[in-house]
Amino acid sequence: MNPQQQQAGRISAALLPEFDHEMATTRRTLERIPEDKLDWAPHEKSMSLGRLAGHVAELPNFGSITMKTDSIDLASGGYQPLTATSQKQALDAFDKAAAGARAAIAAASNDDLMQSWTLLYGGKTVFSMPRVAALRAMMMSHMIHHRGQLSVYLRLHNVPVPSIYGPSADEGSM
Amino acid sequence: MNPQPQPTGRISAALLPEFDHEMATTRKTLERVPEDKFDWAPHERSMKLGQLASHLADMPSWGVVGLKQDSLDLAPPGGPAFEPFQGKSRAQVLERFDKNVAAARAAMADTGDPEYMKPWSLLRSGQTLMTMPRVAVVRSFVINHIIHHRGQLSVYLRLNNVPVPSIYGPSADEGNM
């Protein structure tokens, strides 16, 4: 088999173009967070802008965690939530997390990706699914969800919202 | 007998559990839109709540467009431009969403692996804006796009003191691990 044929049946080869596209859009969004508003929240029950940006920045870490473990327990105390105190801090954390996730996915065989992965909380199983599905849910979809929230936070501060899946009211055209 | 159409290929078998899960969470979110706030928007440049909910109800139909057509022209030359759905009530939004989800699910289940890899194009006035495999249309234009706007809708709910459902984990209002 030539290298192209080897790539053709690989799940990772199908994941990476979408990964690169979504991570580029996320970075563009994080590049716009207003540093003087990191303590602001739109509602008393909402995350602050700094915490939401930190959460978006740290979520790609799930990519390497999922590939390097068989399970994690969220109640084990190992998770240190990131609250961004500057734009640079959020971007540095994001770049590191995204690079680690990309390398872990690129190195993964189909067997690695189809192996079951479990999320636990205090020893109780929250879900078990093939790693490829866990990557989608915990990393990609989860990040897209919070990035959507962050786009509303930006708008509320009159920060131009980047084009994400199509033009925003501020930018982009079809 | 299972009433849901069964997948015909490996790609649809991989997509459908995720599609079902995400559509269920989306419905749970849409069930909460406050009808008396359809004209509310958090900012003058933002979509109104009714528009955002209607957009979410519309989007699953693009799964059918992405799998059963070769392309979509947003402003076909000589034809009418794409008209977004404008729901007037929560019931209308949910009815539209359910209908579109059922149709998209059937189209996804009915599509074999080779068809998922066929190219699909988005056009405006006859000009191609982008071309991608049909599986990417389902993934990006339908599923990711819905997740994005559902995230926005969750902020709209919070700002109107509507309890936010658990989406990928507990919200400040509901759910625990």
Chai-1 contact restraints between the chains, C-beta under 6 A:
chainA,res_idxA,chainB,res_idxB,connection_type,confidence,min_distance_angstrom,max_distance_angstrom,comment,restraint_id
A,P42,B,L159,contact,1.0,0.0,6.0,A-B,restraint_1
A,H43,B,R158,contact,1.0,0.0,6.0,A-B,restraint_2
A,H43,B,L159,contact,1.0,0.0,6.0,A-B,restraint_3
A,K45,B,A172,contact,1.0,0.0,6.0,A-B,restraint_4
A,S46,B,R158,contact,1.0,0.0,6.0,A-B,restraint_5
A,Y121,B,M177,contact,1.0,0.0,6.0,A-B,restraint_6
A,V126,B,M177,contact,1.0,0.0,6.0,A-B,restraint_7
A,S141,B,I147,contact,1.0,0.0,6.0,A-B,restraint_8
A,H142,B,Y168,contact,1.0,0.0,6.0,A-B,restraint_9
A,I144,B,N144,contact,1.0,0.0,6.0,A-B,restraint_10
A,I144,B,I147,contact,1.0,0.0,6.0,A-B,restraint_11
A,I144,B,H148,contact,1.0,0.0,6.0,A-B,restraint_12
A,H145,B,I147,contact,1.0,0.0,6.0,A-B,restraint_13
A,H145,B,G151,contact,1.0,0.0,6.0,A-B,restraint_14
A,G148,B,H148,contact,1.0,0.0,6.0,A-B,restraint_15
A,G148,B,G151,contact,1.0,0.0,6.0,A-B,restraint_16
A,G148,B,Q152,contact,1.0,0.0,6.0,A-B,restraint_17
A,Q149,B,G151,contact,1.0,0.0,6.0,A-B,restraint_18
A,Q149,B,V155,contact,1.0,0.0,6.0,A-B,restraint_19
A,V152,B,Q152,contact,1.0,0.0,6.0,A-B,restraint_20
A,V152,B,V155,contact,1.0,0.0,6.0,A-B,restraint_21
A,R155,B,H43,contact,1.0,0.0,6.0,A-B,restraint_22
A,R155,B,S46,contact,1.0,0.0,6.0,A-B,restraint_23
A,L156,B,H43,contact,1.0,0.0,6.0,A-B,restraint_24
A,I164,B,H148,contact,1.0,0.0,6.0,A-B,restraint_25
A,Y165,B,H145,contact,1.0,0.0,6.0,A-B,restraint_26
A,Y165,B,H148,contact,1.0,0.0,6.0,A-B,restraint_27
A,A169,B,R45,contact,1.0,0.0,6.0,A-B,restraint_28
A,M174,B,R124,contact,1.0,0.0,6.0,A-B,restraint_29
